[in-house]
Amino acid sequence: MHHARAGARTAEVLMRSRYSAFACALGAYLLDTWHPSTRPARLDLDPGLEWRRLQIRDRSAGGEQDPDGTVSFVAHFYDTRRREYGRLVETSRFIREDGRWLYLEAVA
């Protein structure tokens, strides 16, 4: 998915595009796809992290007609300063407003 304003069809598609945005350091896109109630004022992306792979573990709701959904994933990265691999395990909540999916928060 390209990182345009058009929006994602499902919560999982948005999750995948946000992962790609982290990998490509597209902070403006990340903030634009973050729900206003939980969005930070600014986002400082760590240039020392190289995002390597995304594994979707599970999803609940988040379809084209659902009002909300969750996506559980593992994001693998390489820390260039420490020269070690790591992973981020998270379940993210998404909400659909005015037909547009937005990231709400991490729940685990």
C-alpha positions in Angstrom: 0.0 0.0 0.0 1.2 3.4 -0.8 1.2 6.0 2.0 -1.5 8.3 0.7 -4.4 10.0 2.5 -7.0 7.6 0.8 -7.0 5.2 3.8 -7.0 1.5 4.3 -9.8 -0.9 3.7 -9.2 -2.9 6.9 -7.4 -2.5 10.2 -4.8 -5.1 9.1 -4.1 -3.2 5.9 -3.6 0.0 8.0 -1.3 -2.0 10.4 0.8 -3.2 7.5 1.1 0.3 6.1 2.0 1.8 9.5 4.8 -0.8 9.8 6.1 0.2 6.4 5.9 3.8 7.5 8.1 3.1 10.5 10.5 1.3 8.2 10.6 4.2 5.8 10.6 6.9 8.6 7.3 8.5 7.4 6.4 10.2 10.6 3.8 12.5 9.1 1.9 9.4 7.8 2.1 7.8 11.2 0.6 10.8 12.9 -2.0 11.2 10.2 -3.2 7.6 10.8 -3.3 8.0 14.6 -6.6 8.7 16.3 -6.7 12.3 17.6 -7.6 11.2 21.1 -4.3 9.3 21.6 -2.0 10.9 19.0 1.2 12.4 20.4 2.0 16.0 19.5 5.1 14.8 17.7 6.8 11.6 16.9 10.6 11.0 17.2 11.5 8.0 15.1 14.7 6.2 16.1 17.1 6.3 13.1 19.2 3.5 14.7 16.4 0.9 14.3 16.1 -0.9 11.0 12.7 -2.6 10.8 13.2 -6.0 9.1 10.0 -8.0 9.1 6.4 -8.0 10.2 4.4 -11.1 11.3 0.7 -10.8 11.8 -0.2 -13.2 14.6 -4.0 -12.6 14.9 -6.7 -10.2 14.1 -10.2 -9.6 15.6 -12.9 -7.7 13.6 -11.4 -4.8 11.7 -13.1 -5.6 8.5 -14.6 -3.2 5.9 -17.9 -2.9 7.8 -16.6 -3.2 11.4 -16.4 -0.1 13.7 -13.2 -1.3 15.4 -10.7 -4.1 15.5 -7.4 -5.4 16.8 -4.3 -6.7 15.2 -1.6 -8.7 17.1 1.8 -8.7 15.5 5.5 -9.2 16.0 7.8 -6.5 14.4 11.4 -7.6 14.0 14.2 -5.0 14.0 17.9 -4.5 14.0 19.4 -2.0 16.4 22.4 -0.6 14.6 24.0 1.0 17.7 23.9 -2.1 19.8 24.4 -4.4 16.9 21.6 -6.7 18.0 18.3 -7.9 16.8 15.1 -7.4 18.7 11.3 -7.6 18.3 8.3 -5.7 19.3 5.2 -7.8 20.3 2.0 -5.9 20.4 -1.7 -6.0 20.0 -3.0 -2.7 18.5 -6.5 -1.3 18.6 -8.0 0.4 15.6 -11.2 2.4 15.2 -13.0 3.3 12.0 -14.4 6.9 11.9 -16.1 8.4 8.9 -15.1 5.3 6.9 -11.4 5.7 7.7 -9.3 3.3 9.8 -7.2 4.9 12.5 -4.6 3.5 15.0 -6.0 4.0 18.6 -3.6 2.4 21.0 -1.5 -0.6 22.0 -3.2 -3.0 24.4 -0.5 -5.5 25.0 
